[in-house]
Amino acid sequence: MTAPAIKIEGLSKSYNGSDALSGVNITIPDGQFFGLLGPNGAGKSTTINILTGLVRRNSGNITVFGKDIEKDYRFTRSQIGTAQQELSVDWFFPIEKLLQYQAGYYGISPKKSRGRIEELLNRLGLWSKRKSRLRQLSGGMKRRFQLAKALVHNPKIIILDEPTAGIDVELRHELWDYLRQLHQQGKTILLTTHYIEEAELLCEYVSIIHKGKVITEGAPKNLINKRGKSGITIHLKQWEDTLQELLKPYTYTRKKSQLHFTVKDAETEISKIINLISKNGCQIQRVELTKSTLEDVFLSLTGRGINEETK
């Protein structure tokens, strides 16, 4: 049986007596696109920092492809590329040179890394800026540089800590496309984000963390179906009393000729409801669909929005 790309068991961390993480358990199979969701202060960055060796854990175990991150740190760090929120590099060197230094950290010579660096700079739209210093780049370009830095040694696991925070919509979609391509190539991707749309579009599986604890996990669609509620509003030309018996299996409210249905899966149920109404000879004037999101799941679990800071 293949070892998971990342396995976290009973992870705990406290600062000055306050728990940042408490008994966190996460398993990420090889090749999965995984999302760690939660508001600022929930414990996402602390988890990433422990995983990448920047912070020491108080207790718990973490393995990368079956190897402990402390006992086998050379192996585990070689498997991971990380794009952190904060830039921690020399601002005065050209970005091409910075990527060479990053490759050298993993034992890759400038001669061997040249082709890989050129490929990444071209793919991420940074080739024309290769001689520019980091401080000369825009916020969006700095984000792209962080991704190039994470990928320069061609790791099997890519960790992205809020990779699209603070960038414009067009660049966000470009980065999403590139992340999908990396996933299709077999990369394991761990994404931390408080952008719900990002997680729903990209991730195969998510864990929601709140106040240092994982409160639920699952495939986004399954979580939405399990905990969310969708709505279907149908505007009829005229209400017919015969519909009352036909619609008994459904939970709905009626205001004159307007019906509002509450369902688990709107996409599945909408055609059934429309067929029932149409067969009864009623004319439908308009249909409106409201779908649940992971944001709704988070609200139902915590009573707060994902963009609110944890206190």
N, C-alpha and C positions, 0 to 999 in steps of 0.2 A: 504494500500500500504506500503510495507517495505521500511524503510528509507535507503538511500545509506550508504555503509560502510564509505565513506568519501565524503564530499561535501565542496568544496572551492568556495567562491563567492567574487569577487571583491578584491582579496588579493593584497595588496601593501606593499612594504617595501623599505625604502631608508636608505642609509648610507652617512652621511656628504653631504647631498643634491643630491646624485647620486642614481637614481632608480635601485634597485636590482630586484624588482618585480613591475609590473604595471597592476593592474586589472585582475589578473589571476583567471580564472574560470575552475574548474575541478570537475567532478562527477564520482565516482567509485562505481558501484553497488556491493552489497555483493557477494563475491565469484569470482570476476573478477581478472584476471591476467593483470595488468595495467602497462604500461611503460611510464615513463617521460623521454623524450630524449632531448639532447642538448649538445653543447660543454661546456667545462669548463668555468665557469663564466656566464652561461646563466640564472642561478637562480634555478637550480634543488636542490642543497643542502640547499639554503635559504628556499625554500618551505618545505622541509623535517624538517628543524630545527624549523620552526614556528609550523608545525603540531605536533611535538613531545614536544613542550614547551621549547625548548632551546633558542629560539629567539622570541621576541615580535613583533607582526605585527603593522604596522601603521594604516591600515584600512582593512576592509573586514570581512567576516564571515567564520568560519570553524566548521563543525560538524562531529562527528563520531557516526554513528547509530542514528542520530538525536539530539545528545547532543553536546552543545557548548564546545570547548576544554578548555576554561578558566572557565566558570561557573560550569562545571561538570568535572573538570580535573581528579578527582580520577577515575571516571568511564571510561573516554576516554583513559587515560593512561593505564588502566588495559586491554583494548582491543587491544593495540598495542605492538608489539615487533619490535625493531629497531636494525639493524646491520649497524652501521655507518662506514664511511671510516676510521675515526681516532679512535684509541683505547684510552679509558678514564677510565682505571681501574688500580688497584694496581698491579704493575709488579712483586711483590715479594711473592705473595701467589700462592699456587698450583691452577691450573685451576678448579679442582673439587670444591675447597673451594670458589672460585670466583663465580661459578654458584650457590652454596648454598646461598651466600650473595645476589645474584641477585634475587633468588626465595624469599628470606626473605623480599626483598623490596616490593614484592606483597603480603606479609602476609602468605607465604607458609613456614611451619616449615621444618627444616632439615630432620625430619623423613618422612614427606609427599613428599618432593622433591627428596628423594634419588633415587627412582625408575625412575622418569622422567629424572634425570641427567644421570643415568647409561644408559638409553635408547638412549639419545642424543649423549653421548660420544661414544657409540658403533656405532651408525648409521653414525656418522661423522668421524669415524676412529681416535678418540682421546682417547680411553680407555687406551691404553698403556702409554699415556702421562698425565694421570689424576693427577699424583703427581708432574708433572713438573710445573715450574713457567713460566709465560707468556713470559718473556724475553728469555727463552730457546727454544721457538718454532720457527719454520721456518715461512716465510711469509704466505705460504699456510695454515699452521695449525692455525695461528692467524686468518685468514679469517674464517676458520671453527669454531673456538671458538666464534667469533663474532655472527655467525649464531646460535650456541647453546645457547648463552646468550639471543638472541632475542626470542628464542622459549621456554625457560625454564618454563615460566608461561602459556604456551599453549594459546597464544593470537589468536583472530579471524583475526587480521590484521597483516601482516608482511611487514615491510618497509625495503628495501635493497638498500643502497646507494653505488653504484658501487661495488657490492659484489665480482666480479671476476677480478677487476683491479689488474694487476701485478702478476697474478698467471699463472702457466703453463697450456697448452691446456688440458692435461689429467684431472687435477683437475677441470678445468672449466666445462668440460662435466659431471663429477661426480656431481658437484653442480647443474647443469642444471637438471639432472635426479631427484635429490632430490626435487628441487623446483617444478617440474612437479607433483611429488607425493603429496606434500603439497597442491598444487592447486586442485588435484583430491579429496583430503580430505575435500574440501570446504573452504579452507583458501582464504582470499582476500590478494593479493600480489601487493604491489606498488614497482616497480623496477625503479631506476634511473640508467642510463647507457649511455656511449658514444660508446659502442660496438653494432653496427647496427645488426650484425648477432644474437646477444643475444636477442635483442628485437623482431626480425622477427621470431625466433624459439619459443620464450616463450610467448609473449604477445598477448592477445586477442584484446587489444585496446591500442592506444598510443596517447599521446599529445606531440607535438614538441614545445619546448620552446626556444626562441631566444631573447637575450637582455631583459629578464624579462617579456616577453609576450608570451602567447600561440599563435602560428601562424597557426597551423592546428591540427586536431585530427581525429581519425578514426581507424578502423581495419587496420592492416598493409597491407593486400592484397588489400583492397579497396583504400587506399592511393596510393599504387603503380599503380593500374589500372587507377586511376583518373589522377595522375600527372606524372607517369613514362612512359617510352617508351621502349619496348623490340625489339630485332632484331632477324631476322631469315635469315641466309645466306645459299643459296642452290647452290651447284656446279653441273651444268649439264654436261653431256657428250657432248651435242651439243645443241645450241639454235635453236628453231623452231619459225618462224614468227607467226605461228598460236597461240602461247602462248600470244601474245600481247593483243588480244581481250579477252581471258579468264581471264587474270590477271588485267583487267581494274579496278575492285573494290578495288584493293590494292595499297598502296603507296610503291613503290620499285624503286631501281636503278639497272641498268644492266651494267656490264663490261664484254663484250664478252659472255661467257657462265656461268657467275657468277651473281646470283641475290641476292640482299639484301633488305629484307622487313622490314619496320618499322610498328609495330603493338602495340596495347594496351595490349593484353594478348597473349603472344606467345604460351602458353600451349594450348589454345583454337584454335588458328588460324593455328598452324603448320600442323595439320592433314588435314585441309581443303585445304591448299595450295599444300601439297604433293599429295593429291588425284587429284586435278585439273591438275597438271603437269603430273602425271602418266597416267591419262586417255587420255591425248593428245599423249601418246606414247613416251614421252621424258624420257631418262634414268637419274636418279639422282645418282651422284657419292658420294656426301657427304653433310651432313646437319650440320650447326653450329647454336647454340642457345645462345643468350645473353639476360639475364633477368634483368629488372630493380630491384633496391633495395630501401630500405628506405633511403640509402645514396644518391641515385639519387634524391629522393623527397626532401631531405634536401637541396641538392645543388641547385635545381630548385627554392626553396623558398628563400634561403639566399645568394646564390652565393659563399658559402664557405663550406668546409668539416666539418663534425661533430667533428673531432678530432682537429680542430683549435680552439684556445682560443678566446672567445668573448672579443673584445676591446671596 
